[in-house]
Structure formats: structure tokens, C-alpha cells
Amino acid sequence: MQKHVIIVAGGSGKRMGNATPKQFLLLAGKPLLMHTMEAFYHADHKINIILVLPEVHIQHWNTLCKKYEFSLAHQITEGGRERFFSVKNGLQMVGESGLVAVHDGARPLIDKETINLVFDEAQKSGAAIPVTIPAESVRFIVNGKSEHVDREKVRMVQTPQVFQADILRQAYNTPFSSLFTDDASVVESCGYSVSLTKGSSFNIKVTNPGDIALAETLLSIRAHGTD
């Protein structure tokens, strides 16, 4: 079955306190986004990689590809005003069938095992997402007061989130809602169930200052075989 991945890279760099969008920050000597894309290629050399970028960043990305001699095959499309519309634009470049992953461009440490697990589950069940159990205690806010929550009943959601193409396409034909927090929530709004697979503590999302340093450290740990 054909595999596709829509990599959404619409960061502006505001939360990083950096004029450079986070997906273009250097990680181990090359732009972070290149690590993200290579992870999917290494998991499946035949995967169709679709990169979604803000229109104003496309030329800069092409320049970076030349500078770093990045020749990994991929298609590019423009993002929308919300992540929902960016994914929808990416879906236009996907065929009628197959499995479609949607992944945050700012998660460069996604590993082959996590990718394969979620693809395999989506092929069986139609929709799957990787999750982890939180290490911290969790509290729930109700009417201004906090209540303890059993963290064994809570899961932290990651990407890639993988779906059969027809399911994801149907879901993204629904009207946009601000309640959609990820692709799974869009799919569930259409009545589909979403299966859970094992995520990875290494699969961090680079968002805040300091995350690049953390990612560098995790890459070093992985390189020494202690992942």
C-alpha cells in the first residue's frame, strides 16, 4: 500500500524568540526540517513526501536545499491560515488510496520504529496515533478549581498521525472548527475511532528556546546507541 506523509512546517519562530522560523534552525549542522524529512525516507524509501510551507518561505527553503545539497525527493505546497487548511492543501497531492501520515515539521527526532508502528496500526484499523504516558502528575481544571487526574488514564499525543486516505479526505471535507486540535480530532468528528500506538520520549516538538539544545543532546544519545 502506498504511503504518504504530509509534513506541516508553518512555524514563524515567535515562540523561539528567533527571526528564523524554527523549521529552518540548524540542528547538527543542517536545517531541522531536513532531519524530519530524512526520518520518513529512512523508514520507507518509497514514501511520498509532501511538504507544506507558508508561501513566503518556499523560496527560502529551495535556497537551503541548494546550500546543503539536500536532494531528497519531495513535493511542496502552500500552507493555509490554519493548520487545518495546510493539511487540506497537502491532501490534494495524495492519490485516491493509500495511507497518509501527518507530521509536525518541528519533530525532527521521530524514529523508524514509531513510524512503522503507527503505519501498521492504521493499515489495520483505519486511523492511528502515537502516544506516551505523562511522567508528571496531571490536574484537571473545573470551574476554577483543580482536581487530581490519574495519569495512567491520560495520554500525550504525538505525530505522525496516520489514516487511510479515504478516511482523512472525508474528514477534511468537514467545515473547520476551532475545536480541532490535531488530525485525530478532525477524523473523530466524522464518527471514526482512532487507535493508539506507542510513542517515543525522543519525539519532542521543537517549540521553545532550549529545545534545539535538547534535540542536539538526544541526537548524540541516539548516535551512541543508548536510545
Helices and strands as residue ranges (DSSP letters): E 3-8, G 22-24, E 26-27, E 30-31, H 32-43, E 48-53, G 55-57, H 58-67, E 75-78, H 83-91, E 99-104, H 112-125, E 127-132, E 138-142, E 145-149, G 151-153, E 156-157, E 161-164, H 165-171, H 183-188, E 195-198, H 211-223
